Amino acid sequence: MFRIALVISALITNLSVAQQQTVGLFVNEQDAEPGYTLIAPMLHPAAWLVDMEGQAVHMWVFSSAFGAATRLLSNGQLLRTSASPHSWMTGGGLGGRVELIDWDGAPVWQLDYVSEDYMLHHDVLQMPNGNVLAVVWDRRGRDSLVAAGFDVSKLPAGEEHVWSERIVEFKPILPDSATIVWEWSAWDHLVQDFDPAARNYGNVKDKLQRIDINTATGGDWLHFNAIDYNEELDLIAISVSFLSEIWVIDHSTTTEEARRNYGGRMGSGGDLLYRWGNPQQYRSRTADDRSLFFNHSVYWIPEGLPGAGNLMVFDNGSEREGEKYSTVLELKLPYYEDPYGGTAFFNLDVDNAFSNPEVIWSYAAPGNFYSDFVSGQQRLPGGNTLIAEGMTGRIFEVDAMTGNIVWEYINPVVQMGPLVQGEPIPVFGPPGSLRQQNAVFRSPKYSEDYPGLAGRDLSPKGFIELPTSSDLPVVSVEASVLLHPNYPNPFARTTNISFRIAEPGHVRLGIYDALGRRVIELADGAYAAGEYTVTLNAEGLSPGVYFCRLELNESMAQRTVVLVR
């Protein structure tokens, strides 16, 4: 068993803390459904469960950096994607690794699935049989593109690849390997009308169950960012964000059948059973018939919940004309089931386009609800819907009857760790970006009777955000303190901490845990201006992420330190 270690890039901050609330719990009304919400910041290697009052009841610290999806399983383990040291993608969905983490933060299984030609990314889920379903980028070079009928003149200068997608089902082998038991590849289901001499030649509009390779323009083509599984029908739903579509494929096939257009319970092999959101991707209808405008998070409502069997989609809306706003949709897909064979047949309209689904429920609030990337939604047992406005770290619950917000929480954790209550949330990107450092990929909620929580200590441990108090004073913007990176970091027992103060005064230097409690005091007294170094001996502390805070009069600086064993 090995312990967790990760170097975190920390920023020195001289903060001007506002008095108003900026993070944490904002709304908790009686109509909110009880449970615990999983907060997994995208830029910080830790996750928390928070209760209805916004207090943390549990924390995990991770050994590897952000990937995307984090799910709490019924056995209390976390399933998450993360960044492998061999990752070759630096943008959205950085990944290459899937792992299981136990309740105490120890790795149970860690698989790196990445090479120069493929990389796991974005989303994973556990199947009912314990296998893990994952999204994988599949890099295709010029020769493969020409053979498939792609117009290579579309490639930007210097670009020689298109990234296609696969869905792979792993059977985990502890602690660090797996067997692939099933897979589906988009590359096996192409159509093109560019090159009659190449593979896949045909009428794009007539072959709407296949994917037009010439919708690619180089680089990341489809960008699968979410998957979900319907156990009853043995179907997989996929969010295909760069085409602004959702797809449904058959999982009942063998891997060999998944490469063909026949076989499986649905009889279509691995061809698309259904697609919706942007029919112009298969040359049908008009721009006015477009329904999705860059999407995330497909979610099949499980059996036993209101709307069971319907599919929910988060439409970011970033490609919408005019005002940008997001929408959450609950869809009843247009299929009928064969009562004898357990199959589903999706409807086509007379113009040979897939029929539109029935919109059962939707939520939008132009001007007050928008996230241009990530994000998700979840139907709760009582019928309310939990929504994660990913780019702002805002998680809120919408009442099923009134549409009112009955619970609202803003993630207080940014790249360097938890904020002091009242601090402005820094941006994630260039100045003026709408994306914030407290972004979350999704934030699922778990009922009080969820099996993964049975027998766990769920007593409140305090707020994640650091309090503004006599211990954590409001600070000014004068750059009178400088806290250097500690060395080594991570460290196993001792580390050196150096700091500089520009003026004489009362210095306090302390180590705080993730809940804002001071656990070690390193300095508390009068100091002259100058440079100082102290040694932190962390014997007696548990491994994890801590915060070193330097205070001088009304100024403060903070860094993240990581203790390992």
C-alpha positions as CSV (number, residue, x, y, z in Angstrom):
1,M,0.0,0.0,0.0
2,F,1.4,3.4,-0.9
3,R,0.4,6.8,0.4
4,I,-0.6,9.8,-1.6
5,A,1.9,12.3,-3.0
6,L,1.4,15.2,-5.3
7,V,3.3,18.4,-5.9
8,I,0.8,21.2,-6.1
9,S,1.7,24.5,-7.9
10,A,0.9,27.1,-5.2
11,L,0.5,30.8,-5.7
12,I,1.6,33.4,-3.3
13,T,-1.4,35.6,-2.5
14,N,-1.6,39.0,-0.8
15,L,-5.4,39.1,-0.4
16,S,-7.9,41.8,0.0
17,V,-10.8,40.0,1.6
18,A,-14.3,41.2,1.1
19,Q,-16.8,41.1,3.9
20,Q,-19.6,39.5,1.9
21,Q,-20.0,35.8,1.4
22,T,-18.5,34.4,-1.8
23,V,-18.4,30.6,-1.3
24,G,-20.0,27.8,0.7
25,L,-23.7,27.4,1.5
26,F,-26.1,30.0,0.3
27,V,-29.5,28.3,0.3
28,N,-30.9,25.4,2.4
29,E,-34.7,25.3,2.4
30,Q,-37.0,22.7,3.9
31,D,-38.0,21.4,0.4
32,A,-34.4,20.4,-0.3
33,E,-33.8,16.7,-0.4
34,P,-31.5,15.4,2.4
35,G,-28.1,13.9,1.4
36,Y,-24.4,14.5,0.9
37,T,-22.9,16.2,-2.1
38,L,-19.6,15.2,-3.5
39,I,-17.3,18.3,-4.2
40,A,-14.4,17.4,-6.4
41,P,-12.6,20.6,-7.5
42,M,-11.1,20.3,-11.0
43,L,-7.9,22.1,-10.1
44,H,-7.1,20.7,-6.7
45,P,-6.2,17.1,-5.8
46,A,-8.8,16.4,-3.2
47,A,-12.5,15.8,-2.8
48,W,-15.0,16.4,0.0
49,L,-18.5,15.2,1.0
50,V,-20.6,18.1,2.4
51,D,-23.8,17.8,4.3
52,M,-27.0,19.9,3.9
53,E,-25.5,22.6,6.1
54,G,-22.5,23.0,3.9
55,Q,-20.1,21.3,6.4
56,A,-17.6,18.7,5.3
57,V,-18.2,15.2,6.7
58,H,-15.3,13.5,4.8
59,M,-12.2,14.3,2.7
60,W,-10.0,12.4,0.3
61,V,-6.6,13.5,-0.9
62,F,-5.4,12.2,-4.2
63,S,-2.0,11.3,-5.6
64,S,-2.6,12.5,-9.1
65,A,-3.9,15.6,-10.7
66,F,-7.3,16.4,-12.3
67,G,-8.9,14.3,-14.9
68,A,-12.7,14.8,-14.8
69,A,-15.3,12.4,-13.5
70,T,-15.4,11.4,-9.8
71,R,-18.1,9.0,-8.6
72,L,-18.8,7.5,-5.1
73,L,-19.6,3.8,-5.5
74,S,-21.9,1.7,-3.5
75,N,-19.0,0.1,-1.6
76,G,-17.7,3.5,-0.4
77,Q,-14.8,3.7,-3.0
78,L,-14.3,6.6,-5.4
79,L,-14.0,5.9,-9.1
80,R,-12.2,8.8,-10.9
81,T,-10.2,9.7,-13.9
82,S,-7.0,11.5,-13.4
83,A,-3.8,12.6,-15.2
84,S,-1.2,10.0,-16.1
85,P,2.4,11.1,-16.3
86,H,2.2,10.0,-19.9
87,S,-0.8,12.1,-20.9
88,W,-0.4,13.8,-24.2
89,M,-3.3,16.2,-24.0
90,T,-3.0,19.4,-22.1
91,G,-6.5,20.8,-22.6
92,G,-10.0,19.8,-21.5
93,G,-10.2,16.2,-20.4
94,L,-6.5,15.7,-19.5
95,G,-6.4,12.1,-18.4
96,G,-4.9,8.7,-19.2
97,R,-5.6,7.2,-15.8
98,V,-8.6,5.6,-14.1
99,E,-8.4,4.7,-10.4
100,L,-10.4,3.4,-7.5
101,I,-9.7,5.1,-4.1
102,D,-10.9,3.6,-0.8
103,W,-12.7,5.6,1.9
104,D,-9.5,6.4,3.6
105,G,-7.8,7.7,0.5
106,A,-5.6,4.7,-0.3
107,P,-5.4,3.5,-4.0
108,V,-7.1,0.2,-4.7
109,W,-6.7,0.1,-8.4
110,Q,-4.8,2.4,-10.7
111,L,-4.7,1.8,-14.5
112,D,-2.8,4.0,-16.9
113,Y,-4.4,3.5,-20.4
114,V,-2.4,5.8,-22.6
115,S,0.1,5.6,-25.5
116,E,1.0,7.8,-28.4
117,D,-2.1,6.5,-30.2
118,Y,-4.8,6.5,-27.5
119,M,-5.7,8.0,-24.2
120,L,-8.5,7.5,-21.7
121,H,-10.2,10.8,-20.8
122,H,-13.2,12.6,-19.3
123,D,-15.7,10.0,-18.1
124,V,-15.8,6.6,-16.5
125,L,-18.6,4.6,-14.8
126,Q,-19.0,1.3,-13.0
127,M,-21.2,-1.3,-14.7
128,P,-23.5,-3.5,-12.7
129,N,-21.1,-6.4,-13.0
130,G,-18.2,-4.3,-11.5
131,N,-16.5,-3.6,-14.9
132,V,-15.5,0.0,-15.7
133,L,-16.8,1.7,-18.9
134,A,-14.4,4.4,-20.1
135,V,-14.1,7.0,-22.9
136,V,-10.8,6.8,-25.0
137,W,-9.3,9.1,-27.6
138,D,-8.1,7.2,-30.6
139,R,-5.5,9.2,-32.7
140,R,-5.6,8.6,-36.5
141,G,-2.8,9.7,-38.8
142,R,-2.8,10.9,-42.4
143,D,-2.7,7.4,-44.0
144,S,-5.6,6.2,-42.0
145,L,-7.6,9.4,-42.8
146,V,-7.0,9.1,-46.5
147,A,-8.1,5.4,-46.5
148,A,-11.3,6.4,-44.6
149,G,-12.2,9.0,-47.2
150,F,-11.3,12.1,-45.3
151,D,-10.5,15.3,-47.2
152,V,-7.0,15.9,-45.8
153,S,-7.1,19.5,-47.1
154,K,-9.2,20.3,-44.1
155,L,-6.2,19.6,-41.8
156,P,-4.7,22.8,-40.4
157,A,-1.1,23.6,-41.2
158,G,1.2,21.3,-39.3
159,E,-1.7,19.0,-38.2
160,E,-1.4,15.3,-39.2
161,H,-4.0,13.7,-37.0
162,V,-7.7,13.4,-36.1
163,W,-8.7,12.1,-32.7
164,S,-11.6,9.7,-33.0
165,E,-13.2,8.0,-30.0
166,R,-13.7,4.6,-28.5
167,I,-15.8,3.2,-25.6
168,V,-13.8,0.5,-23.7
169,E,-15.1,-1.8,-21.0
170,F,-12.4,-2.9,-18.5
171,K,-12.5,-5.8,-16.1
172,P,-10.1,-4.4,-13.3
173,I,-7.3,-6.6,-12.1
174,L,-5.9,-5.2,-8.9
175,P,-3.8,-3.3,-8.3
176,D,-2.8,-1.9,-11.7
177,S,-4.0,-3.8,-14.8
178,A,-7.2,-4.8,-16.5
179,T,-8.7,-7.0,-19.2
180,I,-10.6,-5.4,-22.1
181,V,-13.9,-7.3,-22.3
182,W,-15.7,-5.1,-24.8
183,E,-15.1,-2.1,-27.0
184,W,-16.8,0.1,-29.6
185,S,-15.0,2.4,-32.0
186,A,-16.5,5.3,-33.9
187,W,-14.0,4.6,-36.6
188,D,-15.9,1.4,-37.5
189,H,-19.0,3.4,-38.3
190,L,-18.1,6.1,-40.8
191,V,-19.6,7.4,-44.0
192,Q,-18.2,9.8,-46.5
193,D,-19.1,11.2,-50.0
194,F,-15.8,12.7,-50.8
195,D,-13.7,9.9,-52.3
196,P,-15.5,7.1,-54.2
197,A,-12.4,5.0,-54.2
198,A,-12.0,5.1,-50.4
199,R,-13.8,3.1,-47.7
200,N,-17.1,4.2,-46.3
201,Y,-18.4,5.9,-49.5
202,G,-22.1,6.5,-49.6
203,N,-24.9,9.0,-49.2
204,V,-24.4,10.8,-45.8
205,K,-28.1,11.7,-45.4
206,D,-29.3,8.2,-46.1
207,K,-26.7,6.6,-43.8
208,L,-27.7,8.6,-40.7
209,Q,-26.7,5.7,-38.4
210,R,-23.1,6.4,-39.4
211,I,-20.8,9.3,-38.8
212,D,-19.6,11.6,-41.5
213,I,-15.8,11.6,-41.3
214,N,-15.7,15.0,-43.1
215,T,-17.3,16.8,-40.2
216,A,-13.8,16.6,-38.8
217,T,-11.3,19.4,-39.3
218,G,-8.3,18.0,-37.6
219,G,-7.3,17.4,-33.9
220,D,-10.1,16.6,-31.5
221,W,-13.1,15.7,-33.7
222,L,-16.0,14.3,-31.6
223,H,-15.0,15.0,-28.0
224,F,-17.0,12.5,-26.0
225,N,-17.3,14.1,-22.6
226,A,-19.9,11.9,-20.8
227,I,-21.4,8.5,-21.0
228,D,-24.2,6.6,-19.2
229,Y,-25.6,3.1,-19.2
230,N,-29.1,1.8,-19.3
231,E,-29.1,-1.6,-17.7
232,E,-32.7,-2.5,-18.7
233,L,-32.1,-2.0,-22.4
234,D,-28.3,-2.6,-22.4
235,L,-27.7,0.7,-24.2
236,I,-25.0,3.4,-23.8
237,A,-25.7,7.1,-24.2
238,I,-22.9,9.4,-25.3
239,S,-22.5,13.2,-25.1
240,V,-20.7,14.1,-28.4
241,S,-20.0,17.8,-27.6
242,F,-18.1,18.9,-30.7
243,L,-21.0,17.8,-32.9
244,S,-23.6,19.0,-30.4
245,E,-25.3,15.6,-30.4
246,I,-26.2,12.8,-28.1
247,W,-25.8,9.2,-29.5
248,V,-27.2,5.9,-28.3
249,I,-25.4,2.6,-29.1
250,D,-26.0,-1.0,-28.3
251,H,-23.9,-2.7,-25.6
252,S,-25.4,-6.1,-26.1
253,T,-23.1,-6.8,-29.0
254,T,-19.8,-8.7,-28.8
255,T,-16.7,-6.7,-29.7
256,E,-16.8,-8.2,-33.2
257,E,-20.5,-7.4,-33.7
258,A,-19.8,-3.8,-32.4
259,R,-17.5,-3.4,-35.5
260,R,-20.3,-4.3,-37.9
261,N,-23.8,-3.0,-38.8
262,Y,-25.6,-6.1,-37.7
263,G,-25.8,-8.2,-34.6
264,G,-26.7,-7.7,-31.0
265,R,-30.2,-7.4,-29.5
266,M,-31.0,-4.4,-31.6
267,G,-29.8,-6.0,-34.8
268,S,-27.7,-3.0,-35.9
269,G,-24.3,-4.0,-34.5
270,G,-22.3,-0.9,-33.6
271,D,-24.1,1.5,-35.8
272,L,-25.8,4.5,-34.1
273,L,-29.3,3.5,-32.9
274,Y,-30.2,7.1,-32.3
275,R,-28.7,10.6,-32.5
276,W,-30.2,14.0,-31.7
277,G,-29.3,17.6,-31.2
278,N,-27.9,18.7,-34.5
279,P,-29.4,16.9,-37.6
280,Q,-27.2,18.9,-40.0
281,Q,-24.4,16.6,-38.9
282,Y,-26.0,14.0,-41.2
283,R,-27.1,16.6,-43.8
284,S,-30.7,16.7,-42.6
285,R,-33.1,19.6,-41.9
286,T,-31.9,23.2,-41.2
287,A,-30.1,25.2,-38.6
288,D,-33.5,26.1,-37.1
289,D,-33.9,22.4,-36.2
290,R,-30.8,22.4,-34.1
291,S,-31.6,21.7,-30.4
292,L,-28.2,21.4,-28.7
293,F,-25.4,24.0,-28.6
294,F,-22.4,22.2,-27.1
295,N,-23.4,19.7,-24.5
296,H,-22.2,17.7,-21.4
297,S,-23.4,15.1,-19.0
298,V,-25.9,12.5,-20.4
299,Y,-27.7,10.9,-17.5
300,W,-30.2,8.0,-17.7
301,I,-32.7,8.4,-14.8
302,P,-32.4,5.1,-12.8
303,E,-35.3,2.8,-12.0
304,G,-37.2,3.9,-8.9
305,L,-36.8,7.6,-9.5
306,P,-39.3,10.1,-10.9
307,G,-38.8,10.0,-14.7
308,A,-37.1,6.6,-14.7
309,G,-35.9,5.7,-18.2
310,N,-35.8,9.2,-19.4
311,L,-32.5,10.7,-20.5
312,M,-31.2,14.0,-19.1
313,V,-28.7,16.2,-20.9
314,F,-26.8,19.4,-20.0
315,D,-26.8,21.8,-22.9
316,N,-24.0,24.3,-22.2
317,G,-25.4,26.7,-24.8
318,S,-22.0,28.2,-25.7
319,E,-22.7,27.9,-29.5
320,R,-26.2,29.4,-29.2
321,E,-26.8,32.5,-31.3
322,G,-27.4,35.7,-29.2
323,E,-27.5,35.5,-25.4
324,K,-25.6,32.5,-24.0
325,Y,-27.3,30.5,-21.4
326,S,-27.4,26.8,-20.4
327,T,-30.4,24.4,-20.3
328,V,-31.0,21.1,-18.5
329,L,-33.3,18.8,-20.5
330,E,-35.2,15.7,-19.5
331,L,-36.0,13.7,-22.6
332,K,-38.3,10.8,-23.4
333,L,-36.6,9.2,-26.3
334,P,-38.7,8.2,-29.3
335,Y,-38.5,4.4,-29.2
336,Y,-40.8,1.5,-28.6
337,E,-39.8,-1.7,-26.9
338,D,-40.5,-5.2,-28.3
339,P,-42.2,-6.8,-25.3
340,Y,-40.9,-10.2,-26.3
341,G,-37.4,-9.6,-27.4
342,G,-36.4,-6.8,-25.1
343,T,-35.2,-4.6,-28.0
344,A,-35.8,-0.9,-28.7
345,F,-36.6,0.5,-32.1
346,F,-36.0,4.3,-32.5
347,N,-38.4,6.2,-34.7
348,L,-37.5,7.9,-38.0
349,D,-39.7,10.7,-39.5
350,V,-40.8,10.8,-43.1
351,D,-37.9,12.9,-44.1
352,N,-35.5,10.2,-42.9
353,A,-34.3,12.0,-39.8
354,F,-34.5,10.7,-36.3
355,S,-37.7,11.8,-34.5
356,N,-37.3,14.4,-31.8
357,P,-37.7,13.3,-28.2
358,E,-40.4,14.6,-26.0
359,V,-39.1,17.2,-23.6
360,I,-40.6,16.2,-20.2
361,W,-38.9,18.8,-18.1
362,S,-36.4,21.6,-18.6
363,Y,-34.6,24.2,-16.6
364,A,-33.1,27.5,-17.9
365,A,-32.5,30.9,-16.4
366,P,-31.0,33.2,-19.0
367,G,-28.8,35.8,-17.3
368,N,-28.6,33.7,-14.1
369,F,-27.5,30.2,-15.3
370,Y,-24.6,29.6,-17.7
371,S,-21.6,27.4,-17.9
372,D,-19.7,27.2,-21.2
373,F,-18.0,23.9,-20.4
374,V,-18.2,20.8,-18.1
375,S,-21.4,20.7,-15.8
376,G,-24.0,18.1,-15.0
377,Q,-27.4,17.2,-13.6
378,Q,-29.0,14.5,-11.5
379,R,-32.6,13.5,-10.6
380,L,-33.0,13.1,-6.9
381,P,-35.4,10.5,-5.2
382,G,-38.1,13.0,-4.4
383,G,-38.2,14.5,-7.9
384,N,-36.0,17.5,-7.4
385,T,-33.0,18.0,-9.8
386,L,-29.5,18.8,-8.7
387,I,-27.5,20.9,-11.2
388,A,-23.8,21.7,-11.3
389,E,-23.0,24.9,-13.1
390,G,-19.5,23.7,-13.6
391,M,-17.5,26.7,-14.7
392,T,-18.5,28.6,-11.5
393,G,-18.4,25.7,-9.0
394,R,-22.1,26.4,-8.3
395,I,-24.2,23.5,-7.3
396,F,-28.0,24.0,-6.8
397,E,-31.1,22.0,-6.4
398,V,-34.3,22.8,-8.2
399,D,-37.7,22.0,-6.7
400,A,-39.7,19.7,-8.9
401,M,-43.0,21.5,-8.3
402,T,-42.1,25.2,-8.2
403,G,-38.8,25.4,-10.1
404,N,-37.4,27.3,-7.2
405,I,-33.8,26.9,-6.0
406,V,-34.0,25.1,-2.6
407,W,-30.3,24.4,-2.0
408,E,-27.3,26.2,-3.3
409,Y,-23.6,25.8,-2.6
410,I,-20.5,27.3,-4.2
411,N,-17.3,25.3,-4.2
412,P,-14.8,27.1,-2.0
413,V,-11.7,25.3,-3.3
414,V,-9.5,26.8,-5.9
415,Q,-6.1,25.6,-7.3
416,M,-4.2,26.5,-4.1
417,G,-6.8,25.2,-1.8
418,P,-9.8,26.5,0.2
419,L,-10.5,30.2,0.1
420,V,-11.1,32.4,3.1
421,Q,-14.7,33.2,3.3
422,G,-15.2,36.5,1.5
423,E,-12.3,36.2,-0.9
424,P,-13.1,36.8,-4.6
425,I,-12.8,33.6,-6.7
426,P,-9.9,33.8,-9.1
427,V,-10.5,33.2,-12.8
428,F,-9.5,30.0,-14.6
429,G,-7.9,31.3,-17.8
430,P,-7.0,34.7,-19.2
431,P,-8.2,37.9,-17.4
432,G,-11.9,38.4,-18.1
433,S,-12.6,34.7,-18.5
434,L,-16.0,33.5,-17.1
435,R,-14.4,30.3,-16.0
436,Q,-13.3,30.2,-12.3
437,Q,-10.7,28.2,-10.4
438,N,-13.4,26.6,-8.3
439,A,-14.8,24.8,-11.3
440,V,-16.3,21.3,-10.9
441,F,-16.9,18.6,-13.6
442,R,-20.0,17.3,-11.9
443,S,-21.2,17.2,-8.2
444,P,-23.4,14.2,-7.5
445,K,-25.6,13.9,-4.4
446,Y,-26.0,10.7,-2.4
447,S,-29.0,10.0,-0.2
448,E,-28.6,9.3,3.5
449,D,-29.4,5.6,2.9
450,Y,-26.9,5.3,0.1
451,P,-25.0,1.9,0.6
452,G,-21.6,3.5,0.2
453,L,-22.2,5.7,3.2
454,A,-23.4,2.9,5.6
455,G,-21.4,2.7,8.8
456,R,-19.3,5.8,7.9
457,D,-18.5,8.6,10.2
458,L,-20.5,11.4,8.7
459,S,-20.4,13.8,11.6
460,P,-19.8,17.5,10.6
461,K,-16.1,18.3,10.6
462,G,-16.4,22.0,9.8
463,F,-16.7,24.2,6.8
464,I,-14.3,23.7,3.9
465,E,-13.8,27.5,3.4
466,L,-11.5,29.1,5.9
467,P,-13.2,31.4,8.4
468,T,-12.7,35.1,8.7
469,S,-12.0,35.5,12.4
470,S,-9.4,36.6,14.9
471,D,-7.2,33.8,13.7
472,L,-7.7,34.6,10.0
473,P,-7.9,38.4,9.9
474,V,-9.1,40.6,7.0
475,V,-6.0,41.5,5.1
476,S,-4.9,44.4,3.0
477,V,-3.3,44.5,-0.4
478,E,0.2,45.8,0.7
479,A,2.9,43.4,-0.4
480,S,4.6,43.4,3.0
481,V,5.0,39.6,3.3
482,L,6.5,36.9,1.0
483,L,6.2,33.2,1.7
484,H,8.5,31.1,-0.3
485,P,7.7,27.5,-1.5
486,N,8.6,25.0,1.2
487,Y,11.3,22.5,0.4
488,P,10.9,19.6,0.0
489,N,7.2,19.5,-1.0
490,P,5.7,16.9,-0.7
491,F,7.6,15.9,2.4
492,A,7.5,12.8,4.7
493,R,8.3,14.4,8.1
494,T,10.2,17.7,8.0
495,T,10.3,20.6,5.5
496,N,11.9,24.0,5.5
497,I,9.7,27.1,5.3
498,S,11.3,30.5,4.4
499,F,9.6,33.9,4.5
500,R,10.4,37.6,4.2
501,I,8.8,40.5,5.9
502,A,9.3,44.1,4.7
503,E,8.5,45.8,7.9
504,P,8.7,45.0,11.6
505,G,5.6,43.6,13.3
506,H,3.8,40.7,14.9
507,V,4.3,37.6,12.9
508,R,2.1,34.5,13.0
509,L,3.1,31.5,11.0
510,G,1.0,28.4,11.2
511,I,-0.1,25.2,9.5
512,Y,-3.9,24.7,8.9
513,D,-5.8,21.7,7.9
514,A,-8.3,21.7,5.0
515,L,-11.1,22.6,7.4
516,G,-9.3,25.8,8.5
517,R,-8.1,24.5,11.9
518,R,-4.6,25.5,13.0
519,V,-2.8,22.3,13.8
520,I,0.8,23.6,14.3
521,E,2.0,27.0,15.3
522,L,5.5,27.8,14.0
523,A,5.8,31.5,15.0
524,D,3.9,33.9,17.1
525,G,5.8,37.0,18.1
526,A,7.6,40.3,17.2
527,Y,10.0,40.1,14.3
528,A,12.2,42.7,12.6
529,A,12.1,43.1,8.9
530,G,14.2,40.5,7.1
531,E,14.4,36.9,5.8
532,Y,13.7,33.9,8.1
533,T,13.6,30.1,7.8
534,V,11.9,27.7,10.1
535,T,11.6,23.9,10.1
536,L,8.2,22.2,10.1
537,N,8.2,18.9,11.9
538,A,4.9,17.2,11.0
539,E,5.3,14.1,13.2
540,G,1.9,13.3,14.5
541,L,-0.1,14.7,11.6
542,S,-1.9,12.5,9.2
543,P,-0.9,12.5,5.5
544,G,-2.8,15.0,3.4
545,V,-3.0,18.6,2.1
546,Y,-2.3,21.4,4.6
547,F,-1.9,25.2,4.3
548,C,0.9,27.3,5.6
549,R,-0.3,30.8,6.4
550,L,2.0,33.8,7.2
551,E,0.4,36.8,8.8
552,L,2.0,40.2,9.5
553,N,-0.1,42.9,11.0
554,E,-2.9,43.2,8.4
555,S,-1.2,41.2,5.5
556,M,-1.2,37.5,4.7
557,A,0.4,35.0,2.4
558,Q,-0.5,31.3,2.0
559,R,0.9,28.2,0.3
560,T,-0.1,24.6,0.0
561,V,2.0,21.9,1.6
562,V,1.6,18.1,1.2
563,L,2.5,15.6,3.8
564,V,3.1,12.0,2.7
565,R,4.2,8.8,4.4
